[in-house]
Amino acid sequence: MVAPGLIVGANCGGFVPLQQYLRRLFEEHPALRCSVVVSGILTLLLWPSAPSNWILLALLLSVIACSYWRTTHWLAVWLFGVLWGAVAVYQSERALLPEQLDRSHFQLGGMIVSPVFASAEYWQFDLRVEQLQLVESSPAAGPSDHTDVAAKRRGTVRLRLYRRGHAATESLGEQLRAGQYLSAQVTLRTPRGLANPGLFNYRTWLRSRGYIATGYIREGSLSAAPPAAAAQLDSRLTAAVAALRRRLLETIAEQVAAPLPRALLAALAVGDKSALAPWRERIVALGIIHLLVISGLHIGMVGALGWWLGSAAARALAAWHSRRGCESRGLLAADLLPPLTAVLLALGYTLLSGGQLPALRALIALCWLAAASAKRLAWEPLTLLSRVVLTILLVDPLAVISASFWLSLSAVALLMVALVPRREIVQPQQCDPSVGKLLRGWRQLLRVQFYLTLGMAPLLLALIGKLSLVGLLVNLFAVPWVTLLLVPAVLLAVAGSLLLPPLAPPLWALAAQLSRPVAAVVEQLQVEAVILPLDQIASPVWLLLLLFWLAAVLPRPLLSWPLRLLCALPLLLALALGPTRPPLRVTVLDVGQGLAVVVEAAGRVLLYDSGARYSEYFDMGSAVVVPYLHRRGYQRLDRVVISHGDNDHLGGYRAVAAALQPTVVLLPDELLGAATGQRSCQQPQRWQWGEVRFTTIGNRSDGSRNDDSCLLLLQWGATTVLLPGDIERRAEQRLLAEQRLPAALTVLVAPHHGSNSSSSAALLELLRPDHVVFSAGWNHHYGHPHPQVLARYQAIGSRSHHTGTSGAITFSWDRDGALTVERLRSPNQRWWQ
């Protein structure tokens, strides 16, 4: 262990001056003490897997040993943070459904704790597990007994009930409501997601929010909660809050007819963002997503409203006590009522939001601010911020793996730069009495928006890859409208619904009217977000971007405007030079059970197949293919080849075509339409980009859609890549007989995802690929790739890659023909990735 060595080294005589300096620094600066603990907690990002019991014990003993010597108290504090983060990782891993039980059947009982989202294909909701019993383990679980392991799992699962057209299923789905107790037989899956470069990591998102599994309902019924579960205080509170949220959602649905205003009010009233899905991309492009869902901003607004109400009540009480000659009681009320009212109102709004993490973090910050105000503590802003961050991480250490935590923290830090005067650097500006308060308010708002827009830009680009082009201007209208008019109207309508139901209809009508200007902006203002090709930006460009960011956000006396512009010139020059691309790059994306391959050559890009479409709101084209191509720096597609009409190959095409407008589309004859640019891929098509030659190999069968797949052959020097779609054994035999396939491939995407109906021994004897890629879902019920197929490829010496286990796989050749293979998931990845 490193810790014992640090203890011994810290107590050696040669380090006495350093010890004394660190001790004095540590004792004189409270913010530093908090920061040391925070830095220790942040080490949880570095663990490759959950720490063992022995490691936790060693850390605990190290904390105790360092606490013994006064000179190493700072080290004890840091090691305590390390231990706290390690325990959080340990508990998180222990709570998860083990991979050995993935796709196992369970009898489950628990309470629905989220609004129920209904789509054309399924109902979806979150359920807090109260009872869990293993019914039937999956084949991967093996012969060992996992019953006790499963029974100990407690936490939240995300469940779906698929519409199967059965009367019982439809009846159950229509009855599902938040706050109800559900008993069901379910199939559960270990939290896992797709792994593609720079894209949304669903597994990390699930882990950061405490989900222990996902799954779907096989059969179930609503019932009364068991006495033991119903008697628990947290269960009763959860049920009451869930029922309250459900009641408000039903009221909004009754009172507001227009879809977008209804979705906006649901998001602002109870934090239900599901109905905003059709407009989400537009809202992100406008840069106002933070205004239209419950976030830290809204908790702060409710806290400010509570503070104002508490101050008014305190003034009234102070006047009353003054008339009675009890001024001391009036002063006590003036100290306690405003922060107390602010905390209570913010707590209520946080509960209405479902206890979402951004709201909880803002509530913690408000509690610290209230404590400082009640005790009249003159804290420095940095001290207050450090204590808030420490408290958040003590309550929820796993927040550090969430992008929203870093975005919120950065926004608060930038607001401190924009609003808090730093006397050591800047002398506070004297207010000009001739300038009206309204003008000064707008000037301050413009300053805040400027700092937030420029200051958050690097982090938004790094974490999300998108930046609003008009966010600064739109927020100048949206921030005062939403914060000063719409949110208070929503809160008033919520209060009316709960306290005075007869007043609810006019209050919701008022809130709906105030939401219409925002809805009009979202629906009518057509803008695109700025997309920076992050994969193409080298490290020097990031350094220049950091230089430009510092130039933008530093206080004015430290850097003049000419120097700020001078700092921007190297960045603009580096971006203008454009990225360097290899002569050939082939990426097999991780789209689950399906196929999508991106081919880049000579500055052009081709897509072979587009993954599946799963619902009206989710398909692999919009979720994976389009964001990946944007990240690679492509705004249009040069060509698309769709091998055949199965959903797992064609489903994402509509979203791809709408976003990237391909110039040429090659389709099987059955899919050809009258659209411009469409051609048959079953007729031989040949073209060349740079030195890379492309050839389609048409295929016609006696009615099998899989055997009708169009093949695509890539040739560059001695490198040969074959994309064969879903051809099966009969098509393979026909192609071999007609001698239309090359020998000795460099890369082969396995036919039909590695099904045993494909990859015949005769085909492999001819192709003998150096690398074979199986594009299939992890532990999917189809069982691809088949063990016999894997054995056949192993017998000819091919190196196998599986997108389900390795994530997206990229083959890149440099100009000398040297091949580099990159797998997104690797043995060195962290526990949360």
C-alpha positions in Angstrom: 0.0 0.0 0.0 1.1 3.6 -0.7 -0.4 5.0 2.4 2.0 3.5 5.0 4.9 4.7 3.0 3.4 8.2 3.0 3.0 8.1 6.8 6.6 7.1 7.4 7.9 9.6 4.9 5.8 12.4 6.3 7.3 11.8 9.8 11.0 11.8 8.8 13.1 14.6 10.0 13.9 15.9 6.6 10.3 16.8 6.0 9.7 18.8 9.2 9.6 22.2 7.4 7.2 20.8 4.8 5.1 19.3 7.6 4.8 22.6 9.4 4.0 24.6 6.3 1.3 22.1 5.2 -0.2 22.0 8.8 -0.3 25.8 9.0 -1.8 26.1 5.5 -4.4 23.4 6.3 -5.5 25.0 9.5 -5.8 28.6 8.2 -7.8 27.9 5.1 -11.2 26.1 5.6 -11.6 25.8 1.8 -8.4 23.9 1.5 -9.5 21.4 4.1 -12.7 20.7 2.1 -10.8 20.6 -1.1 -8.4 17.9 0.3 -11.3 15.7 1.1 -12.9 16.3 -2.3 -9.7 15.4 -4.1 -9.6 12.1 -2.1 -13.2 11.3 -3.1 -12.4 12.1 -6.8 -9.9 9.2 -6.8 -12.9 6.8 -7.1 -12.7 7.7 -10.8 -9.4 5.8 -11.0 -10.5 2.5 -9.6 -10.4 -0.2 -12.4 -12.9 -2.3 -10.4 -14.5 -2.4 -6.9 -11.9 -2.4 -4.1 -11.7 -5.6 -2.0 -12.5 -5.8 1.7 -8.7 -5.9 2.4 -8.1 -2.6 0.5 -10.9 -0.9 2.4 -9.5 -2.2 5.7 -6.0 -1.0 4.8 -7.4 2.5 4.0 -9.2 2.6 7.3 -6.1 1.7 9.2 -4.1 4.3 7.3 -6.7 7.0 8.2 -6.4 6.0 11.9 -2.6 6.0 11.8 -2.4 9.4 10.1 -4.8 10.9 12.6 -2.4 9.9 15.4 0.3 12.4 14.4 -0.8 16.1 14.2 1.7 16.7 11.4 -0.2 14.2 9.2 -3.7 15.3 9.8 -3.9 16.6 6.3 -3.0 13.2 5.0 -5.6 11.6 7.2 -8.2 13.9 5.8 -7.2 13.1 2.2 -7.2 9.3 2.9 -10.6 9.6 4.5 -11.8 11.0 1.1 -10.2 8.1 -0.7 -11.9 5.7 1.7 -15.3 7.4 1.3 -15.1 7.1 -2.5 -13.8 3.5 -2.3 -16.7 2.5 -0.1 -19.2 4.1 -2.5 -17.7 2.1 -5.4 -17.8 -1.1 -3.4 -21.4 -0.6 -2.4 -22.4 0.3 -6.0 -20.8 -2.8 -7.4 -22.4 -5.0 -4.6 -25.9 -3.6 -5.4 -25.8 -4.3 -9.1 -27.4 -7.4 -10.6 -24.4 -9.8 -11.3 -23.6 -10.4 -15.0 -24.1 -14.1 -14.3 -27.8 -13.4 -13.6 -28.3 -11.3 -16.7 -31.5 -12.3 -18.5 -32.7 -14.4 -15.6 -36.3 -14.5 -14.5 -37.3 -13.0 -11.1 -40.5 -12.6 -9.0 -40.3 -9.0 -8.0 -42.3 -6.7 -5.8 -41.9 -3.0 -5.3 -43.4 0.5 -5.6 -43.6 2.5 -8.8 -41.6 5.7 -8.0 -41.7 7.6 -11.3 -44.3 8.8 -13.7 -45.3 6.1 -16.2 -44.2 6.9 -19.7 -46.4 5.5 -22.4 -45.4 5.1 -26.1 -46.8 3.2 -29.0 -44.6 0.2 -28.1 -44.4 0.0 -24.3 -44.9 1.6 -20.9 -41.8 2.5 -18.9 -41.3 3.4 -15.3 -38.9 3.1 -12.3 -39.6 0.7 -9.5 -38.1 0.6 -6.1 -37.4 -3.1 -5.2 -38.9 -4.4 -2.0 -38.9 -8.1 -2.8 -36.8 -10.1 -5.2 -36.7 -13.8 -5.7 -34.9 -15.7 -8.5 -37.3 -17.9 -10.5 -35.1 -19.2 -13.3 -31.5 -18.3 -14.0 -30.2 -17.7 -17.5 -28.0 -20.3 -19.2 -25.0 -18.1 -18.6 -25.5 -18.4 -14.8 -24.2 -21.9 -14.7 -25.0 -24.5 -12.1 -24.2 -22.5 -8.9 -26.9 -21.2 -6.6 -27.5 -17.4 -7.0 -30.7 -17.3 -5.0 -29.2 -15.6 -1.9 -27.2 -13.2 -4.0 -30.3 -12.0 -5.9 -32.5 -11.8 -2.7 -30.1 -9.2 -1.2 -30.5 -6.7 -4.0 -32.3 -3.6 -3.1 -32.5 -0.5 -5.2 -34.2 1.0 -8.3 -34.9 -0.9 -11.5 -36.1 0.6 -14.8 -38.9 -1.6 -16.2 -40.8 -1.8 -19.5 -44.1 -3.5 -20.2 -44.3 -4.1 -23.9 -47.6 -3.9 -25.8 -48.3 -7.4 -27.1 -51.9 -6.9 -28.1 -53.1 -9.0 -25.2 -56.1 -7.8 -23.2 -54.4 -8.5 -19.9 -51.2 -6.6 -20.9 -53.2 -3.6 -22.1 -55.3 -3.6 -19.0 -52.3 -3.7 -16.7 -50.5 -1.0 -18.7 -53.5 1.4 -18.5 -53.7 0.9 -14.7 -50.0 1.6 -14.0 -49.6 4.7 -11.8 -46.9 6.2 -9.7 -47.2 5.2 -6.0 -48.8 1.8 -6.7 -47.3 -1.5 -5.6 -46.5 -4.0 -8.4 -46.0 -7.7 -8.2 -44.6 -9.1 -11.4 -42.5 -11.8 -13.0 -39.7 -10.0 -14.8 -36.6 -10.6 -16.9 -33.8 -8.4 -15.5 -30.6 -7.3 -17.2 -27.3 -6.0 -15.7 -27.0 -2.2 -16.3 -25.2 -1.9 -19.6 -25.2 0.3 -22.6 -23.8 0.9 -26.1 -20.1 1.9 -26.2 -19.2 4.3 -29.0 -16.5 7.0 -29.1 -17.6 10.2 -27.4 -21.3 9.3 -27.3 -23.8 9.0 -24.4 -22.8 6.2 -22.1 -26.1 4.7 -20.8 -24.3 2.4 -18.4 -22.5 5.3 -16.7 -25.8 7.2 -16.5 -27.6 4.3 -14.9 -24.7 3.8 -12.4 -24.7 7.5 -11.4 -28.4 7.4 -10.6 -28.3 4.2 -8.6 -30.1 1.8 -10.9 -29.3 -1.8 -10.0 -30.9 -3.4 -13.2 -33.1 -2.9 -16.2 -35.7 -5.3 -17.5 -39.2 -6.0 -18.8 -42.3 -7.4 -17.4 -43.5 -10.9 -18.4 -46.7 -10.9 -16.4 -47.8 -8.9 -13.4 -50.5 -7.4 -11.3 -51.1 -4.4 -9.0 -51.6 -5.3 -5.4 -51.4 -3.9 -1.9 -47.9 -3.4 -0.4 -46.9 -6.1 2.2 -47.3 -4.9 5.8 -43.6 -4.8 6.4 -43.0 -2.5 3.3 -46.1 -0.4 4.0 -45.0 0.3 7.5 -41.7 1.9 6.6 -41.6 5.6 6.8 -39.6 6.1 3.6 -42.2 3.8 1.7 -45.1 5.9 3.0 -43.3 9.1 2.0 -42.4 7.8 -1.4 -45.9 6.6 -2.0 -47.4 10.0 -1.0 -45.0 12.0 -3.2 -45.5 9.7 -6.2 -49.3 10.0 -5.8 -49.0 13.7 -5.6 -46.9 13.9 -8.8 -49.4 11.6 -10.5 -52.3 13.8 -9.5 -50.6 16.9 -10.8 -49.7 15.2 -14.1 -53.4 14.2 -14.5 -54.5 17.7 -13.8 -52.1 19.1 -16.4 -53.3 16.6 -19.0 -56.9 17.6 -18.3 -56.4 21.4 -18.3 -53.8 21.9 -21.1 -54.6 20.5 -24.6 -51.6 21.7 -26.7 -48.8 19.0 -26.7 -45.8 21.2 -26.2 -47.2 23.6 -23.6 -48.5 20.5 -21.7 -45.0 18.9 -21.9 -43.4 22.2 -20.7 -45.7 22.5 -17.7 -45.2 18.8 -16.8 -41.4 19.3 -16.9 -41.5 22.4 -14.7 -44.1 21.2 -12.3 -43.0 17.6 -11.5 -39.8 17.2 -13.5 -41.3 14.8 -16.0 -39.2 15.3 -19.1 -40.5 12.3 -21.1 -43.1 14.3 -23.1 -40.4 16.7 -24.3 -38.7 14.0 -26.3 -40.0 15.1 -29.8 -38.6 18.6 -29.2 -35.4 17.8 -27.3 -33.0 18.4 -30.1 -34.5 21.8 -30.9 -34.4 22.9 -27.3 -30.8 21.8 -27.0 -30.0 23.8 -30.2 -31.6 26.9 -28.7 -29.5 26.5 -25.5 -32.5 26.6 -23.1 -32.7 23.0 -21.9 -31.6 24.1 -18.4 -34.7 26.4 -18.2 -37.3 24.0 -19.2 -36.7 21.1 -16.8 -36.4 21.2 -13.0 -32.7 21.9 -12.3 -30.6 23.7 -9.8 -31.7 27.0 -11.3 -35.3 26.3 -10.5 -34.6 25.2 -6.9 -32.6 28.4 -6.5 -35.6 30.4 -7.8 -38.0 28.7 -5.4 -35.5 29.3 -2.6 -35.4 33.0 -3.5 -39.2 33.1 -3.5 -39.2 31.5 -0.1 -36.6 33.9 1.2 -38.7 36.8 0.0 -41.8 35.4 1.7 -39.9 34.7 4.8 -38.5 38.2 4.9 -42.0 39.7 4.5 -43.3 37.5 7.3 -40.3 38.4 9.5 -40.9 42.1 9.0 -44.5 41.7 10.0 -43.5 39.7 13.1 -40.8 42.2 14.0 -43.3 45.0 13.8 -45.8 43.1 16.0 -43.1 42.2 18.6 -41.9 45.8 18.5 -45.3 47.1 19.5 -45.3 44.6 22.4 -41.8 45.6 23.4 -40.1 42.2 22.5 -37.6 43.4 20.0 -35.3 40.4 20.6 -37.9 38.0 19.4 -38.4 40.1 16.3 -34.7 40.0 15.6 -34.7 36.2 16.0 -37.6 35.9 13.5 -35.7 38.1 11.1 -32.7 35.8 11.3 -34.5 32.5 11.1 -37.7 32.9 9.0 -36.2 33.8 5.6 -33.7 30.9 5.4 -36.2 28.4 7.0 -38.9 29.3 4.5 -36.5 29.2 1.6 -35.3 25.7 2.6 -38.8 24.3 3.2 -40.2 25.6 -0.1 -37.1 24.3 -2.0 -37.5 20.9 -0.2 -41.1 20.6 -1.4 -40.2 21.5 -5.0 -37.3 19.0 -4.8 -39.7 16.3 -3.7 -42.1 17.2 -6.5 -39.3 16.8 -9.0 -38.9 13.2 -7.8 -35.7 13.9 -6.0 -33.6 14.3 -9.1 -29.9 14.7 -8.5 -29.5 18.3 -9.9 -32.3 19.4 -7.6 -30.8 17.7 -4.6 -27.5 19.3 -5.2 -29.1 22.7 -5.4 -31.0 22.0 -2.2 -27.8 21.2 -0.4 -26.3 24.5 -1.6 -29.3 26.4 -0.4 -29.1 24.7 3.0 -25.5 25.9 3.4 -26.5 29.4 2.3 -29.3 29.4 4.8 -27.1 28.2 7.6 -24.6 30.9 6.9 -27.3 33.5 6.8 -29.0 32.3 10.0 -25.7 32.3 11.9 -24.6 35.5 10.2 -21.3 33.9 9.1 -19.1 36.0 6.8 -17.9 33.2 4.7 -15.8 33.8 1.6 -17.6 32.5 -1.6 -14.8 30.0 -2.2 -15.2 28.6 1.3 -19.0 28.3 0.8 -18.6 26.6 -2.6 -16.0 24.1 -1.2 -18.3 23.1 1.6 -21.3 22.7 -0.8 -19.2 20.5 -3.1 -17.9 18.4 -0.2 -21.4 17.9 1.2 -22.8 16.8 -2.2 -20.0 14.3 -2.6 -20.4 13.0 1.0 -24.1 12.4 0.3 -23.6 11.1 -3.3 -20.0 10.3 -4.1 -21.0 8.8 -7.5 -22.1 12.2 -8.7 -18.5 12.6 -10.0 -19.2 10.2 -12.9 -22.2 12.3 -14.0 -21.7 15.0 -16.6 -24.4 17.1 -15.0 -22.4 17.4 -11.8 -19.4 19.0 -13.6 -21.6 21.2 -15.7 -23.4 22.5 -12.5 -20.2 23.0 -10.7 -18.7 24.9 -13.6 -21.8 27.1 -13.9 -21.7 28.0 -10.2 -17.9 28.9 -10.4 -18.5 31.1 -13.4 -21.4 32.9 -11.7 -19.0 33.6 -8.8 -16.5 35.1 -11.3 -19.3 37.2 -12.9 -21.1 38.4 -9.8 -18.8 38.3 -6.8 -16.4 41.2 -6.5 -12.8 40.2 -5.8 -11.2 43.2 -4.1 -7.7 41.9 -4.6 -8.2 42.1 -8.4 -11.1 44.4 -9.2 -12.3 47.4 -7.4 -16.1 47.3 -7.1 -17.7 49.5 -9.7 -19.6 52.5 -8.4 -23.2 52.6 -9.5 -24.1 55.5 -11.6 -27.3 57.0 -10.0 -28.3 58.3 -13.4 -28.6 54.8 -14.7 -31.9 53.1 -13.9 -32.2 49.9 -12.0 -33.8 48.2 -14.9 -30.9 49.0 -17.2 -28.4 47.9 -14.6 -30.3 44.6 -14.2 -30.2 44.0 -18.0 -26.5 44.8 -18.0 -25.9 42.3 -15.2 -28.0 39.7 -17.0 -26.0 40.2 -20.2 -22.8 39.9 -18.2 -23.9 36.7 -16.6 -25.0 35.2 -19.9 -21.7 36.2 -21.5 -19.7 34.4 -18.9 -21.9 31.3 -18.9 -21.9 31.1 -22.7 -18.2 31.4 -23.2 -17.2 29.8 -19.9 -19.3 26.7 -20.4 -18.4 26.3 -24.1 -15.3 24.0 -23.6 -17.0 21.8 -21.1 -20.2 21.5 -23.2 -18.2 20.6 -26.3 -16.1 18.1 -24.4 -19.0 16.3 -22.6 -21.8 16.7 -25.1 -20.1 17.7 -28.4 -22.7 20.5 -29.1 -23.0 24.2 -28.5 -25.9 26.5 -29.1 -25.3 29.1 -31.7 -28.0 31.5 -30.5 -28.1 30.5 -26.8 -26.8 33.9 -25.6 -29.5 35.8 -27.5 -32.4 33.4 -26.8 -31.5 33.3 -23.1 -31.8 37.1 -22.8 -35.5 36.6 -23.6 -36.0 33.2 -22.0 -34.3 33.6 -18.6 -36.5 36.6 -17.4 -39.6 35.2 -19.0 -39.3 31.7 -17.5 -37.8 32.7 -14.2 -40.0 35.7 -13.4 -43.3 34.7 -15.1 -43.6 31.1 -16.1 -42.1 29.3 -13.1 -44.0 31.4 -10.6 -47.2 30.8 -12.5 -46.5 27.0 -12.5 -45.8 27.1 -8.7 -49.0 29.0 -8.2 -51.0 26.5 -10.2 -49.4 23.6 -8.3 -50.3 25.3 -5.0 -53.9 25.9 -6.2 -54.2 22.3 -7.3 -53.1 21.0 -3.9 -54.8 23.6 -1.6 -57.7 25.1 -3.5 -58.8 22.7 -6.3 -61.5 25.1 -7.7 -58.8 27.6 -8.5 -56.7 25.1 -10.4 -58.3 25.4 -13.9 -57.8 29.2 -14.3 -54.3 29.0 -12.8 -53.2 26.2 -15.2 -54.8 28.2 -18.0 -52.6 31.2 -17.0 -49.5 29.0 -16.9 -50.3 27.5 -20.3 -50.7 31.0 -21.8 -47.3 32.0 -20.4 -45.7 28.9 -21.8 -47.0 29.6 -25.4 -44.2 32.2 -26.3 -41.6 29.7 -25.2 -43.4 26.9 -27.2 -43.5 29.2 -30.2 -39.8 29.9 -30.1 -39.1 26.1 -29.9 -41.5 25.2 -32.8 -40.8 28.1 -35.1 -37.1 29.1 -34.7 -35.2 26.6 -36.8 -31.5 26.6 -35.7 -28.8 24.1 -35.6 -26.3 23.5 -32.8 -22.6 24.1 -33.4 -21.0 20.7 -33.6 -17.2 20.5 -33.1 -15.5 17.4 -34.5 -13.9 16.4 -31.2 -12.3 13.2 -32.6 -10.4 15.4 -35.1 -9.0 17.9 -32.5 -5.5 17.3 -31.5 -4.1 18.1 -28.1 -2.5 21.5 -29.2 -5.9 22.7 -30.3 -7.4 21.9 -26.9 -4.6 23.9 -25.3 -5.4 26.8 -27.6 -9.1 26.4 -26.7 -8.2 26.6 -23.0 -6.1 29.7 -23.7 -9.1 31.3 -25.4 -11.4 30.3 -22.6 -9.2 31.9 -19.9 -8.9 35.0 -22.0 -12.7 35.2 -22.2 -13.5 34.7 -18.5 -10.7 36.5 -16.7 -11.6 39.8 -15.0 -11.1 42.8 -17.2 -8.2 44.4 -15.4 -6.1 41.3 -15.9 -6.5 41.1 -19.6 -7.4 43.9 -22.1 -9.7 43.2 -25.1 -6.8 43.4 -27.7 -5.0 40.7 -25.7 -8.2 38.6 -25.6 -8.5 38.8 -29.4 -4.9 37.9 -29.8 -5.4 34.8 -27.7 -8.2 33.7 -30.1 -6.2 33.9 -33.3 -4.1 30.7 -32.8 -7.3 28.8 -32.0 -9.0 30.1 -35.2 -5.9 29.3 -37.3 -5.7 25.7 -35.8 -9.4 25.1 -36.5 -9.2 26.5 -40.0 -6.4 24.1 -41.0 -8.8 21.3 -40.5 -8.3 17.7 -39.3 -5.9 15.2 -40.7 -7.5 11.9 -41.7 -6.1 8.5 -42.6 -6.4 7.2 -46.1 -8.8 4.5 -44.9 -10.8 4.1 -41.7 -13.5 1.5 -41.0 -15.6 1.7 -37.8 -18.1 -1.0 -36.9 -20.4 0.9 -34.5 -21.9 -0.6 -31.4 -25.6 -0.6 -32.2 -26.6 -3.6 -30.2 -28.2 -6.4 -32.2 -27.8 -4.9 -35.7 -25.2 -3.4 -38.0 -23.9 0.1 -38.9 -20.4 0.5 -40.4 -18.8 3.9 -41.2 -16.2 4.0 -43.9 -14.0 7.1 -44.3 -11.6 7.5 -47.3 -10.1 10.6 -49.0 -12.2 13.0 -47.0 -15.5 11.3 -47.8 -17.7 9.1 -45.8 -20.0 6.1 -46.5 -22.5 4.4 -44.2 -23.2 0.7 -44.6 -26.5 -0.1 -42.8 -28.0 2.0 -40.0 -29.0 -0.1 -37.1 -32.4 -0.8 -35.7 -35.5 1.3 -34.8 -37.0 0.4 -31.5 -39.7 3.0 -31.0 -41.1 6.3 -32.3 -38.6 8.1 -30.0 -35.5 5.9 -30.3 -33.5 4.4 -33.1 -29.8 3.8 -33.8 -29.7 6.3 -36.5 -30.4 9.3 -34.3 -28.9 7.9 -31.1 -25.6 6.5 -32.5 -24.9 7.1 -36.2 -25.7 10.8 -36.6 -23.9 11.9 -33.3 -20.8 9.8 -34.2 -20.6 11.3 -37.7 -21.0 14.8 -36.3 -18.2 14.1 -33.8 -16.1 13.0 -36.7 -16.7 16.3 -38.4 -19.2 15.3 -41.1 -22.4 17.3 -41.8 -23.4 15.3 -44.9 -23.1 11.7 -46.1 -21.6 11.0 -49.5 -23.1 7.5 -49.8 -25.3 5.1 -47.9 -25.6 1.4 -48.7 -28.5 -0.5 -47.1 -27.8 -4.2 -47.4 -31.5 -5.4 -47.0 -34.8 -4.5 -45.4 -34.5 -6.1 -42.0 -35.2 -3.6 -39.2 -31.7 -4.2 -37.5 -30.1 -2.9 -40.7 -32.6 -0.4 -42.1 -34.4 0.9 -39.0 -32.2 4.0 -38.4 -32.0 5.1 -42.0 -34.9 7.6 -41.9 -33.2 9.6 -39.1 -29.8 9.4 -40.8 -31.3 10.7 -44.1 -33.1 13.6 -42.4 -30.0 14.7 -40.5 -27.2 14.1 -43.0 -28.9 14.2 -46.5 -26.9 11.5 -48.3 -25.9 12.3 -51.9 -26.3 8.7 -53.2 -28.3 5.9 -51.6 -27.8 2.3 -52.8 -30.7 0.1 -51.9 -32.0 -3.4 -52.7 -34.6 -3.4 -55.5 -37.5 -4.0 -53.0 -36.6 -0.8 -51.2 -36.0 1.5 -54.3 -38.3 4.5 -54.5 -38.5 7.6 -56.7 -36.3 9.8 -54.5 -33.3 11.5 -56.1 -30.0 9.8 -55.7 -31.4 6.3 -55.1 -29.8 3.4 -57.1 -30.0 -0.3 -57.0 -27.1 -2.0 -55.1 -28.0 -5.3 -56.7 -26.7 -4.0 -60.0 -22.9 -3.8 -59.9 -21.8 -0.3 -58.7 -18.2 0.8 -58.8 -16.5 4.0 -57.7 -13.2 5.2 -56.3 -12.3 7.7 -53.6 -8.6 8.6 -53.7 -6.9 5.2 -53.9 -9.7 3.2 -52.3 -12.0 1.2 -54.7 -15.5 0.3 -53.8 -17.6 -2.4 -55.4 -21.1 -3.6 -54.6 -21.9 -7.3 -55.1 -25.5 -7.8 -55.9 -27.3 -10.9 -54.7 -30.7 -12.3 -55.7 -32.3 -15.4 -54.1 -35.5 -17.3 -54.3 -37.3 -15.1 -51.7 -35.0 -15.0 -48.7 -34.5 -11.4 -47.6 -31.2 -12.2 -45.8 -29.8 -13.9 -49.0 -30.8 -10.8 -51.0 -28.3 -8.7 -49.0 -26.0 -6.4 -51.0 -22.3 -6.9 -50.3 -19.8 -4.1 -50.3 -16.1 -4.7 -51.1 -13.3 -2.2 -50.3 -9.9 -2.5 -51.8 -6.8 -0.3 -51.0 -3.5 -1.7 -52.0 -3.1 -5.0 -50.3 -6.0 -4.2 -47.9 -9.3 -5.8 -48.6 -12.5 -5.4 -46.5 -15.8 -7.2 -47.1 -19.2 -6.2 -45.6 -21.6 -9.0 -46.5 -24.9 -8.1 -44.8 -26.9 -11.1 -43.6 -26.1 -13.6 -46.3 -26.6 -17.2 -45.3 -25.2 -20.5 -46.4 -27.1 -20.7 -49.8 -26.0 -17.3 -50.8 -22.5 -18.0 -49.8 -22.5 -21.2 -51.9 -23.8 -19.3 -54.9 -21.2 -16.5 -54.6 -18.5 -19.1 -54.3 -19.7 -20.9 -57.4 -19.8 -17.7 -59.4 -16.3 -16.7 -58.1 -17.4 -13.2 -57.2 -15.6 -13.1 -53.8 -11.9 -12.2 -53.2 -9.5 -14.3 -51.3 -7.4 -13.5 -48.2 -9.4 -10.6 -46.6 -7.9 -8.2 -44.1 -11.2 -7.5 -42.4 -14.6 -9.3 -42.6 -17.8 -8.3 -40.8 -19.2 -11.7 -40.0 -22.3 -12.5 -42.2 -25.6 -12.4 -40.2 -23.9 -11.3 -37.0 -22.2 -14.7 -36.5 -25.3 -16.9 -36.9 -24.6 -20.6 -37.4 -26.6 -20.4 -40.6 -23.7 -18.4 -42.1 -19.9 -18.4 -42.2 -19.7 -21.8 -43.8 -16.4 -23.7 -43.8 -16.1 -23.3 -47.6 -16.5 -19.5 -47.4 -14.0 -19.2 -44.6 -11.5 -21.4 -46.5 -11.5 -18.9 -49.3 -11.7 -15.6 -47.4 -9.4 -16.4 -44.4 -9.8 -13.0 -42.9 -7.1 -11.6 -40.6 -9.8 -9.9 -38.5 -13.5 -10.8 -38.1 -16.1 -8.5 -36.4 -19.3 -9.8 -34.9 -21.8 -7.0 -34.7 -24.3 -8.3 -32.1 -25.8 -7.4 -28.8 -24.1 -8.4 -25.5 -25.7 -11.6 -24.1 -28.5 -11.3 -26.6 -31.2 -14.0 -26.7 -30.3 -14.7 -30.4 -26.9 -16.0 -29.0 -24.7 -14.4 -31.7 -22.0 -15.2 -32.4 -22.7 -19.0 -32.3 -19.9 -21.0 -30.5 -19.4 -23.2 -33.6 -18.9 -20.1 -35.8 -16.3 -18.8 -33.3 -14.5 -22.1 -33.5 -14.5 -22.1 -37.3 -12.9 -18.6 -37.4 -10.4 -19.6 -34.7 -9.4 -22.7 -36.7 -8.3 -20.5 -39.6 -6.4 -18.0 -37.3 -8.7 -15.1 -37.6 -8.7 -12.6 -34.7 -12.3 -12.1 -33.4 -13.9 -8.9 -32.2 -17.4 -8.6 -30.7 -19.1 -5.2 -30.5 -21.2 -6.5 -27.6 -18.2 -6.9 -25.4 -15.7 -4.6 -27.0 -17.9 -1.7 -28.1 -17.2 0.1 -31.3 -14.2 -1.3 -33.2 -12.2 0.9 -35.5 -9.7 -0.2 -38.2 -7.4 2.6 -39.3 -4.6 2.4 -41.9 -1.8 5.0 -42.2 -0.2 5.9 -45.5 2.3 3.1 -45.2 -0.4 0.5 -44.8 0.1 -0.2 -41.1 -3.1 -1.2 -39.4 -4.2 0.1 -36.0 -7.2 -1.6 -34.3 -9.0 0.3 -31.5 -11.6 -1.3 -29.3 -13.6 1.2 -27.1 -14.0 -1.2 -24.2 -10.6 -2.6 -23.0 -9.3 -4.4 -20.0 -7.9 -1.1 -18.7 -11.2 0.7 -18.5 -12.5 2.1 -15.3 -15.3 0.5 -13.2 -17.9 3.1 -14.3 -17.2 3.1 -18.1 
